[in-house]
Structures are given as C-alpha cells and as structure tokens.
Amino acid sequence: MPAALAGLRLDQALARLFPQYSRTRLQGWLRDGAILVDRQAASARQPVAGGEEVRLALPQLPAEAAPQAERIPLKIVYEDADLLVIDKPAGLVVHPGAGVHHGTLLNALLAHAPQLAGLPRAGIVHRLDRDTSGLLVVAKTLEAQTALVRQLAERSMRRVYLAVVHGVPGAGGMIDQPIGRDARSRTRMAVTRRGREARTHYRVIERFAAAALVECRLETGRTHQIRVHLQYIGHPVVGDPVYRRGASTRLVFPRQALHARELSLAHPRSAKPVSWRAPLPSDMRRLIAALRRA
C-alpha cells in the first residue's frame, strides 16, 4: 500500500489502488474475504497506515462473461515487454460496460496481446472517455500494472490534455473543487461538497473570437474531471454533450474537443522517466483552423 494513501479508509485506498473496479465491488470482495491485508481479513472502514501488503484474489468469471478478443486496429505509439502506449481515437470505448460489450479497446488489446487476458482489465490502468482522443498506457505484466497504479495513486504520472473551450478564460490557474456524482443524475459528475478532492491546472495556449485552446494538467484523476472543472469556471469544452451549461450555441463540434496530448511516467522496470506526445487529431486541427479564420 503506497505511503501516499496513509490515513484513508481501506475502501477509499483500495479504490485508488485498483481504479479498474468500483468501490462497491471492492467492498463486496472485502466482505467475502477475497481481499486480504497483511494476510488477514479486513474491514472497509479500517484506516490505512501505508506499507501494508494487499492481496486481491479475483473471483473466477464465467467463460461466457469474459471479454473476447477482436481484431480492431490500434495506433501503437510505444511497446516493450512491460508497456503499451496507445493513441486512442475518439469514438472508441475503452472497456465493455453500460450496454457496450464488443468493439472496445479492451477487446482489441486481447487480440493484440492475448496474455493480457490474465491481467485485471487486460492491463488498462486509466481510462479516457469514449469521445476523448489521445494517449493511454496499458501494462503487459502484473508487476508493471501494480507500479503504474501506484504512480497514479501517488500522482507522479503526468497527464496533459488540450481542449477547445467556449469563451476566453483568463491566462490560467488551478481549479481546486471536489467532484462527485451529480445528485440529480447518476450518470453525470458535478462539483459537490460530498465529492472527492480534484485539482486541474490550466493555461490558455491560444485565444479566438469566442473560444480558446487550453492546456490542462491533471493533478488528480476523477471521472470527467476536466470537463466538469471547465464547465464550473464557465468555459465548457466545445462539443461536450453533457457538460455544456454556459456554452455558446454558435460553436458546433460532433464530440467534446478534448485530446490527451502528453503522458509521462517512470518506466516500471527501469524507473527511468519516459514520455510521449500525440499530435492533435484531424477533426480538432480543422476546428482550430476554422476558429483562426474567424
């Protein structure tokens, strides 16, 4: 258990250590004895000190429930024995769920590297929304996955995004507002006092007449964090179908104009820093060109 999680309740710490699983599922596994802390059964509410050994024995999935490999083209930016870095296109769902059972990144990964079937969530350690493009890292071994999840928990993995937003924000700053489920809609997230801490650093890269190109750096990694935070400051992402309050009706784009441009981390085997950049996809380049002409 990373020292950075000391002081949290066990279920909260597990949710950060195993982000691929919901907290409800982790709590159920705790009750069933599938999760041991220092080789003993534990309760969801007990505090974490840091340094504990956590063992998760995944329940066996029925064969018909296991995701299937599918031949789906992948844009691979980097690959070695430990890592895969993917430049995900907009429109590709990361993993099955919510009525989507086929045609996901996870299905494609199982076809590209069948050994990933032996890892939780096929080695995926963080996610991008379906209509967000850009860089995503996948672990190819359990050791690499554990190391990468730890980096996420300790906030040492650097993730930088580019977004086109409605209106023109100030030069930049940090949005430090907690994010949780929207009490009015369980499918949405919102800034709420009941939420978990969330911090997004942003700066304006280029200004247009009624929009701006903004760079965002995640300090935390909450669901829909950038989209929720930018709406909170009155500058929602152009094309966002969910978080668009305060958006100008004059700007139309078929998806949220959000791209994961940069990913930096410590390689799980060598511990040396490595980083990658993904160029803007063509649809966002065309949007920015049109805004410059206007």
N, C-alpha and C positions, 0 to 999 in steps of 0.2 A: 504494500500500500504506500503510494508516494507520500512523503512528508508534507507536501503542499495541501493534502486533504485532511490533515490533523484538525480535530475539533468538530468536524461534521458528524452527523448521524451516519450510521453504517449504510443505510439505504441511499442516502444522498451521495456518499462517497462511491458506492457501487455504481450508481447511475453515471458518474463521471468516468469511472474506471472501465465500464462496459457500456458505452453510449449506444451500442447496437441493439440493446434490449431496453424495454420500457421499465420504469421503476416498479410498476405493478407486477410485472413478470419477475423481476429480481426479488421483490418482497415475497412472492409465492415460492420461489426457489429457496429462500431463506427458511420459510416455514416448513418446507418439505425436506430440509437438510441437504439440498443439492449444493449449497454454498457453505463452506467451512472457513472459519477464521482461526488461524493457528491450530488447525486440525480439530476444531471444536464447533458445535452448532452455535449460532449467534442470533441475536435479535435485531430487527431493523432499527430500533431506536438507540442501540448502544453507541457511545461515542468512539471515534477513530483516533488513535494516537499517532499513527504513521509507523511504517515498518512491519506491520502485520503481514503474515503470509495468507493470501486469499486463494482458495481453491474452488473452482466452479466446475461441477460435473454436469455437462449438458445432458438433459433428458433426450433419449433417442427419438427422433422424429419418425413417424410412419413413412414408409417409402414413397407413398403417393403424395405426401405433403412436401417432400424435399424438392427444392427448385431444380429445374432441368437445364442442362447445357443447351445453348442456342448459338448458332453461327451468326453473330452480329458484328459488323466491322467496328474496330476500336482504333482510335487515334492514340497510339502509344508514344509518349514523349520520352520515357526512360524505362528501362527494365534491367534488373540484375537478379541474382538468386534470392534477394530479400524483398525487393520493392517493385511495384509497377506504378508509374505515374501516367494518368490518363488525361487527355484534353477532351472533356465530355461535351458533346454538342447539346444545344438547347433542344428540349423535347424528349430526351432520353431519361426515363425514370431510373433511379439508382438501384432500388431493390424492390421485390414484389411486396404488395400490400395494398390495402384500400381499393380492392377490386381490380388491381393490376397484377396479373400472375405470370405474364410472359413478356418477352421483348425488353427486359430491363438490363441495366449494366451488369447486375449480378449474374444473370443468365449468360451474358456474353463472356464474363470472366471465367465461368465454369467451362466454357468451350475452349477458351484460350489457354487456360492452365488448370486442368482437371484436378490437380492436387489441392486446389483451393476449396474443394468440397469438404475437406477435413477441418477447415477453419470457421470460427463464428462469422457469419455474414460474408463468407467467401473472402475474408481478409479486408473488407471495407472498414475503415476506421472513422471516417467522417462522411457527411453526405452533402450533396448540392441539390437544391430544388430542381424539379423536372425542367423548368424553363430558364434555369440559370446555366450558363455555359462556363467552361474553364477547367482548371486543374483539380484533380482529386487523386490522393495517394491510396494505394492498396498494398497491404502486407502479404507476402508469399509464404511466411512461416509464422508459427505461433509466437516465437521469440520476437520477431520483427513487429508483429501486431501489438504485443504487450508493450514494447518500447515506444511505439508510436502513440498508443493510447495514453501512456504515461506523459509523453510530451504535450499532448492535448490537455491533459489534466493539469499539468504544471505551467501551461500557457507559454511554452517555449517554441512551439511551432508557429511560424509566421505565415499568415494568410492575408493577401491583399487583393482587393476587388476594384473594378471600375464600374461605375454606374452613371447613367444619364438620368438626371432628376428634373422635375418640374421646378421652375423658378430658379433664382440665383441665390444660393446661400452666401454667408459671409466667407471669409478666407478659409476657415476651418476650425477645428476644435475637437472636443471629446464629448460624446453623448453617453452619460452615465445614468441609465434608467433601467430598473428591473423589468424583466419580461416574463410573462406567464400566459396561461390560457385566457382568452377573452371570455368573461363571464356570460356574454350574450351569444357567443358562438364558439363551440368546442373545436371547430376546425381552424379558427383564427388565433393568432397570438396578439398580445397587447402590452403596452406599458402599464403595469399594475403594481401596487404596493405588495401584493401577495406573490409576486414573481421572484425569479432568481436574478442575482446581480448580472448585469450585462453592460459592457463598455465597447463602444465603437469609436475609433479615431478616424476623422475625415479631413480632407483638404480639397479645395477646388483646383482642378487642373486647367480647365478652360471654361470661359463664360460665353453664352449665346444670348440671343434677344430674350427668350423666355425659358431658358433651360441652362443646365451646366453639366460638365463632365466632372465627376467627383471620384477621388480615390478613397477607399475605405479600408481600414485595417482592423481586423477583429482581435480584440484582447480576450474576449470570451466567445463561446460558440453556441448561442441559443438558437432554437428553431426560428427561422425567418428574421434573424436579428437585424441585419442591415435594412431590410425592407420595413420593419416595424420602426426602427430608430429614425430612418429618414422621413417616414410619414410623421413621426412625432414632432420633428422640428419644422414641419410644414413643407417639406420638399420630397414628396413620394417619388419612387422610381417610375420613370416613363414606361407605360405599358403594363404596369402591375395591375392585375385584375382584382386583387383582394385588398391591398393597402393603398388606396388611391384617394383618400379624403384630402381635399385641397388641391387636387390635380387640375391642370389646365385641360379643357376639352379640345384644345387645338392641336395637341400633340398625340398622334396615334402610332402605336407600335404593337406588333402581334404577340409580344411576350414582355416580361419585365426586362428592361435593358440593364442586365447585371451580369458581370463576367468575372470569374475567379482568375486573375491575371498572374499572380505570383504565389509560389509556395516554397518555403524554406524550412529546413529541419535538420536535425542531427541524424546522420545515417545510423540505423540501428545496429550495424555490425562494427563499423569503424569509429562511430561517434563524431566523425568529421562533418562540418557543415556542408550541406548541398542545397541547391536552389534551382528552380525552373521558372520560366515565364512562358505564357501562352498568348499569342497575338490576339487582338480583338477579332471576333468572327465577322464575316462579311456583312451580316444584317446590321450590326452595331456600327461598322465603318460607314455604311450607307446612311444611317440615321445621323451620325455626326457630320458627314459631308453635307447633308441637306440642311442641318442647323447652321453650319458655317455659311452656306449660300444665303440663307435667310437673314 
